[in-house]
Amino acid sequence: MKEYTFIPSGVCAKQISFSLEDGRLYNLSFVGGCNGNLKAIGRLVEGQRAEDIARILRGNDCKNRGTSCADQLAIALEQALAEII
């Protein structure tokens, strides 16, 4: 299982951490941001295919910022998956 840390931009969260194994997401955590909502996202995506999660969350917007913590997670997953290939 490989661990990743991503520093998001344009959102309240200051860090996103997760693990990938066989293309599946585990141990997602955020530092900062809307704690309850981000914990819920972590529970919903645990063990799911990272590619599917990125596709679903990409483009989600928060307060007209052009991004969100979910969108930043999608970007982080896309970057991590690109490293694997």
C-alpha positions as a Python dict, from the first residue, in 0.01 Angstrom:
ca = {
    (1, 'M'): (0, 0, 0),
    (2, 'K'): (148, 334, -104),
    (3, 'E'): (74, 651, 94),
    (4, 'Y'): (25, 993, -64),
    (5, 'T'): (7, 1347, 72),
    (6, 'F'): (-133, 1633, -134),
    (7, 'I'): (-141, 2006, -54),
    (8, 'P'): (-469, 2141, -196),
    (9, 'S'): (-514, 2492, -327),
    (10, 'G'): (-807, 2732, -311),
    (11, 'V'): (-989, 2545, -33),
    (12, 'C'): (-1006, 2541, 347),
    (13, 'A'): (-836, 2202, 382),
    (14, 'K'): (-458, 2230, 417),
    (15, 'Q'): (-364, 1869, 341),
    (16, 'I'): (-511, 1552, 196),
    (17, 'S'): (-360, 1214, 279),
    (18, 'F'): (-459, 870, 152),
    (19, 'S'): (-329, 529, 55),
    (20, 'L'): (-372, 341, -271),
    (21, 'E'): (-355, -33, -316),
    (22, 'D'): (-445, -202, -643),
    (23, 'G'): (-608, 123, -760),
    (24, 'R'): (-836, 143, -455),
    (25, 'L'): (-847, 426, -202),
    (26, 'Y'): (-791, 374, 172),
    (27, 'N'): (-726, 583, 483),
    (28, 'L'): (-843, 916, 341),
    (29, 'S'): (-797, 1208, 577),
    (30, 'F'): (-806, 1585, 549),
    (31, 'V'): (-638, 1847, 767),
    (32, 'G'): (-869, 2146, 798),
    (33, 'G'): (-1186, 2200, 602),
    (34, 'C'): (-1540, 2100, 702),
    (35, 'N'): (-1457, 1817, 939),
    (36, 'G'): (-1789, 1631, 938),
    (37, 'N'): (-1837, 1648, 562),
    (38, 'L'): (-1481, 1542, 488),
    (39, 'K'): (-1501, 1249, 730),
    (40, 'A'): (-1823, 1144, 555),
    (41, 'I'): (-1649, 1154, 217),
    (42, 'G'): (-1373, 936, 362),
    (43, 'R'): (-1626, 677, 476),
    (44, 'L'): (-1811, 680, 145),
    (45, 'V'): (-1502, 627, -69),
    (46, 'E'): (-1311, 378, 151),
    (47, 'G'): (-1208, 81, -64),
    (48, 'Q'): (-1356, 227, -384),
    (49, 'R'): (-1169, 252, -713),
    (50, 'A'): (-967, 576, -715),
    (51, 'E'): (-1040, 630, -1084),
    (52, 'D'): (-1416, 619, -1019),
    (53, 'I'): (-1391, 854, -722),
    (54, 'A'): (-1189, 1107, -923),
    (55, 'R'): (-1441, 1095, -1208),
    (56, 'I'): (-1737, 1152, -976),
    (57, 'L'): (-1582, 1431, -766),
    (58, 'R'): (-1395, 1622, -1040),
    (59, 'G'): (-1541, 1969, -1097),
    (60, 'N'): (-1734, 1991, -770),
    (61, 'D'): (-1741, 2358, -668),
    (62, 'C'): (-1758, 2523, -324),
    (63, 'K'): (-1876, 2884, -290),
    (64, 'N'): (-1788, 2974, -652),
    (65, 'R'): (-1418, 2910, -589),
    (66, 'G'): (-1386, 2698, -901),
    (67, 'T'): (-1283, 2405, -683),
    (68, 'S'): (-1367, 2230, -355),
    (69, 'C'): (-1210, 1983, -117),
    (70, 'A'): (-1377, 1705, -318),
    (71, 'D'): (-1240, 1848, -645),
    (72, 'Q'): (-895, 1877, -489),
    (73, 'L'): (-921, 1512, -384),
    (74, 'A'): (-1001, 1422, -746),
    (75, 'I'): (-691, 1612, -861),
    (76, 'A'): (-477, 1438, -598),
    (77, 'L'): (-608, 1098, -705),
    (78, 'E'): (-544, 1171, -1072),
    (79, 'Q'): (-185, 1272, -990),
    (80, 'A'): (-130, 962, -778),
    (81, 'L'): (-274, 735, -1047),
    (82, 'A'): (-51, 898, -1308),
    (83, 'E'): (253, 804, -1095),
    (84, 'I'): (146, 440, -1098),
    (85, 'I'): (124, 414, -1475),
}
